């Protein structure tokens, strides 16, 4: 799976950008073409000014399959599996044929439409090995997450224009972002309005730490939960007639 988002819908964390990236970056459209050339038969979704997403069934890990779905202008790429899928289908009122990617979309819609649960609890309720990328074209919002163990290879980076690039292929991300890339943080989720947060420790801040590769170069940052920092908890509340997604 692959996605690149404009900074207007997914602002890259400051710490993700390497202070001195010596690797030449290529333009986003070239990165999309590179992904497609490496994965014949890829499907590319053009999101207009917001960016693009791409999906392939090529070279799948049978234990961590890839899924894609579009529901009511919500696009989602999912890789992995969820163990408590039957319970989640019941919780969200889904039929027996619903799979993991449909559950993620429904969980997001529950949050967007003033659901009773905070985002960290919704992601924490997904028991399994997974990574996913979701884009809501109606509210121009992103929702991205990886499980607590980092079971699925998943990387992100920021290019020279501040666009956020994500893929399970580290070389694809590095091609677009130079040294400004890193593994997506375990046990964390990213949203358009809230940025990067830990769903395991939702009351603590997530801080960047410089990442050094085997050649001694600083490459983006790893993000760790700061046990000494606390933040305000709770879901933003607005008037009943307002659209909660604008705060998400």
Buried (B, 14 or more C-beta within 10 A) or exposed (E): BBBBBBBEBBBBBEBBBBEEBEBEBBEBEEBBBBBBEBBEEBEBBEBEEBBBBBBBEEEEEEEBBBBBBBEEEBBBBBBBBBEEBEEBBEBBEBEEEBBBBBBBBBBBBBBBEBBEBBBBBBBBBBBBBBBBBBBBBEBBBBBBBBBBEBBBBBBBBBBBEEBBBBBBBBEBBBBBBBBBBBBBBBBBBBBBEBBBBBBBBBEBBBBBEEBEEEEEBBBBBBBBBBEEEEEEEEBEEEEEEEBBBBBB
